[in-house]
Amino acid sequence: MKTLMMILLSMMLFVVTTSFAKSPEISMREEISTHIEFPKPVADLQLEGTVFAEFTVREDGNIEVINCFSLVGELQSYVFQELSKIIVTPDAGVTGKPFLMKFDFKLIKI
């Protein structure tokens, strides 16, 4: 009976721990988001917009930008350059897979 209880407790602990763990993809996306901020020169020009970026993570952790698109050229260039500088922790769950991220740059109206 004690063995059965230990097995059940171990299984419950495993289920609870894995349900709260973040996937490597979510962690990588969050890490990338911390590197992309509204560029001050673009904000000073009162420009805002959305940038769509498609990229992969190489085995060395460098990001390879495949496509980057925005109607605002300054934002498109900024996101492309910043993504190309980022190095993430490579993980089998993200390496080599294509990712699509959307970056919204909105001015705060006061």
C-alpha positions, 0 to 999 in steps of 0.5 A: 500500500505504501508503494502504491501511495508513493507511486501515486504521489510521484505521478501527481507531482510530475503532472503538477510540475509539468503543467506549470512549466513553460514550453521552450517555444514560449520561453524563447518568444518571451526572451525575444520580446524583451529585446525589442522596444519602441525605437526612440527615433521612430517614436520621435517621428510620431510613427507607429505600426506593426512588424511581422517577422519570420525567423529560425533559431540556428543550432548556435542560438543565433536568430536567422531572419527569413522575412520581415515586413512592415508598412513603416520602413524604419520599424521594419529595419529596426526589428530586422537588425535587432532580431539578427543580434539576439542569441537565445539558448538553443533548444531542440524544441525551437532549433531549426523551426520557423517562427512568426512573430508580430511586433506592435509599436503603438504611441501612447496618447496622453 
